[in-house]
Structures are given as C-alpha cells and as structure tokens.
Amino acid sequence: MKKIITILMLQVVVLTLSAQDDDVKTLFSKNSEIRGFGAFDMKLTDFNDEKALFVGGHGGVILNKHFIFGGGGYGLTTKNDFEIADETGATQELNLYGGYGGIMLGYIIAPKEVIHVSIPVLIGAGGLEVTDDSHPVVDDQRATIERSAFFVVEPGLEVEMNVARFLRIALVGGYRFIQGVDLDLDVNDISNEDLSNWTAGISFKVGKF
C-alpha cells in the first residue's frame, strides 16, 4: 500500500511539473504580439572636431510591446572640411563624407504610458571618404583621396511621447563608438577618437504600436 501511495505521489509531482513547464513564458509563442514601425531621425554630434548633422532612419518590429528588432542607417549631411599639413608645412583643405548603419535591438519601458523610455543599441559598420572638392567633378565622381571602413556600436536612450496610436516623438541621446578607421593623411591622421562622440537629436516614429 505504501508503494502504491508513493507511486501516486510521484505521478502527481511529475504532472505538476509538466503543467508548470507548459506555462513557461517565452519571447516567441503563439500568443506573441508583433507590430511594425518606421522612424525618421536627426542627430547632432561632433565628427572629426566639427559640428555635424546625421540624418537617416530606423525601423523594424516590436514584439510584445517591449522588444525591438530592426535596423537603421545614417548619413553625414553637413559639410565637414579640415586641413592637413605635409612635412614641409604646406596645408591642403580636404572634405570628409561618411555614414553608418546596422542592426538595431532595444527595449521599451512602460510603452502604454504617455511618456516612457526606450533603450536601443545599433551594431554595424560604416564608411568614410576623404575628397578634395577643389578639383572639378568628373562623371559625377569627386576627387577621392582615401577611403576607410569602420565598425560602430551606438547605444542610446530615448524619451518617447505617445502623440497618437500611430505616432510617437522621441528625444534621443547616445554615444557613437567607432573602431577600425584606417586613414593615413600625411602627418594628420583621423583616428577612432576623432569620430567617436556623444549624439543628441529627435526621432519621429510611425507605425502600429
């Protein structure tokens, strides 16, 4: 009799554990809620010791109202001029163009509140082009001096406002970490530190939130 009671108790324990396993919550399940959005972004920053404006956007899906999976990209829209000097001391004015993009992951805190916080991070790559714009453009091509690719990570913090069910406006801030820049401009190299800096701006988001 004791054996039967012991077996029955073990069966109850196994069934209980099985029921608990069925109730485990996962990120992806049949009850997951997936919605999409797109955003237009403007970011002010210092880039190679010059004030700069990056314009672009990001978008993707929002899973269960909190988790962001998507991508984004930004291009330098302001004129970025700088001078280099050779070993004789002679100077030359050059121009810098560039942009970056990649995957974007994030988490939204209290999305149902009118004002709430989002924490995104962009991981990707970008490119730089140094040109001499004093030369005439030939076949829509600038006089390129040098090019370089780089790796970028940009974590951020956004304070969002729910303007409407389909519209959010956010004040954004973050820091752009750049590594892998390889430019050798005589005695004036452009380093990773010259291109890494704080960013601040605004984002207009449209979608099904």
Backbone hydrogen bonds, N-H to C=O, Kabsch-Sander energy under -0.5 kcal/mol:
donor,donor_aa,acceptor,acceptor_aa,energy
5,I,1,M,-2.5
6,T,2,K,-2.4
7,I,3,K,-2.6
8,L,4,I,-2.6
9,M,5,I,-2.3
10,L,6,T,-2.3
11,Q,7,I,-2.3
12,V,8,L,-2.2
13,V,9,M,-2.2
14,V,10,L,-2.5
15,L,11,Q,-2.6
16,T,12,V,-2.3
17,L,13,V,-2.4
18,S,14,V,-2.3
19,A,15,L,-2.3
20,Q,16,T,-2.0
21,D,17,L,-2.2
22,D,18,S,-1.9
23,D,19,A,-0.9
23,D,20,Q,-0.6
24,V,21,D,-1.3
29,S,27,L,-0.5
32,S,29,S,-1.8
34,I,32,S,-0.6
35,R,33,E,-0.5
35,R,62,I,-2.1
37,F,60,G,-2.0
38,G,206,V,-2.5
39,A,58,H,-2.4
40,F,204,F,-2.3
41,D,56,G,-2.9
42,M,202,I,-2.1
43,K,54,F,-2.9
44,L,200,A,-3.7
45,T,52,A,-2.2
46,D,198,W,-0.6
47,F,50,E,-3.1
48,N,194,D,-2.7
49,D,194,D,-0.7
50,E,47,F,-0.6
52,A,45,T,-2.9
54,F,43,K,-2.9
55,V,75,G,-2.2
56,G,41,D,-2.1
57,G,73,G,-2.0
58,H,39,A,-1.1
59,G,71,G,-2.2
60,G,37,F,-2.0
61,V,69,F,-2.8
62,I,35,R,-3.9
63,L,61,V,-0.5
63,L,67,F,-3.2
64,N,33,E,-3.6
64,N,62,I,-0.5
66,H,63,L,-1.6
67,F,63,L,-2.2
68,I,106,G,-2.6
69,F,61,V,-2.3
70,G,104,M,-2.3
71,G,59,G,-2.3
72,G,102,G,-2.3
73,G,57,G,-2.3
74,Y,100,Y,-3.1
75,G,55,V,-2.3
76,L,98,G,-2.8
77,T,53,L,-2.7
78,T,53,L,-0.7
81,D,79,K,-0.6
82,F,94,L,-2.2
84,I,92,Q,-2.4
86,D,90,A,-2.2
89,G,86,D,-1.7
92,Q,84,I,-2.1
94,L,82,F,-3.2
94,L,92,Q,-0.5
95,N,131,T,-2.8
96,L,80,N,-2.7
97,Y,129,E,-2.4
99,G,127,G,-1.6
100,Y,74,Y,-2.4
101,G,125,A,-2.4
102,G,72,G,-2.4
103,I,123,I,-1.9
104,M,70,G,-2.8
105,L,121,V,-2.4
106,G,68,I,-1.6
107,Y,119,I,-1.3
108,I,66,H,-2.3
109,I,107,Y,-0.5
109,I,117,V,-3.3
110,A,108,I,-0.5
113,E,110,A,-1.5
116,H,160,E,-2.1
117,V,109,I,-1.1
118,S,158,E,-2.6
119,I,107,Y,-2.7
121,V,105,L,-2.6
122,L,154,E,-1.8
123,I,103,I,-2.5
124,G,152,V,-2.7
125,A,101,G,-2.2
126,G,150,F,-2.2
127,G,99,G,-2.1
128,L,148,S,-3.0
129,E,97,Y,-2.5
130,V,146,E,-3.0
131,T,95,N,-2.8
131,T,129,E,-0.5
132,D,143,A,-2.4
133,D,131,T,-0.6
135,H,132,D,-1.6
138,V,141,Q,-1.9
139,D,137,V,-0.5
141,Q,138,V,-1.6
144,T,142,R,-1.4
145,I,130,V,-3.6
146,E,130,V,-1.5
148,S,128,L,-1.8
150,F,126,G,-2.0
151,F,179,Q,-3.3
152,V,124,G,-2.2
153,V,177,F,-2.1
154,E,122,L,-2.8
156,G,120,P,-2.6
157,L,173,G,-2.9
158,E,118,S,-2.9
159,V,171,L,-2.4
160,E,116,H,-2.5
160,E,158,E,-0.7
161,M,169,I,-2.2
162,N,114,V,-2.8
163,V,161,M,-1.2
163,V,167,L,-1.2
164,A,167,L,-2.0
167,L,164,A,-0.7
168,R,205,K,-2.5
169,I,161,M,-1.8
170,A,203,S,-2.6
171,L,159,V,-2.1
172,V,170,A,-0.5
172,V,201,G,-2.1
173,G,157,L,-1.7
174,G,199,T,-1.9
175,Y,155,P,-1.8
176,R,197,N,-2.9
177,F,153,V,-2.9
177,F,175,Y,-0.7
178,I,176,R,-0.6
179,Q,151,F,-2.5
183,L,190,I,-0.5
185,L,183,L,-0.5
186,D,184,D,-1.0
187,V,85,A,-1.0
188,N,185,L,-2.6
189,D,187,V,-0.6
191,S,189,D,-0.6
195,L,191,S,-0.7
195,L,192,N,-0.9
196,S,192,N,-1.3
197,N,176,R,-0.9
199,T,174,G,-2.5
200,A,44,L,-1.9
201,G,172,V,-2.3
202,I,42,M,-1.7
203,S,170,A,-2.4
204,F,40,F,-2.5
205,K,168,R,-3.3
205,K,203,S,-0.6
206,V,38,G,-3.0
207,G,166,F,-2.0
208,K,36,G,-2.4
209,F,165,R,-1.0
209,F,207,G,-0.9
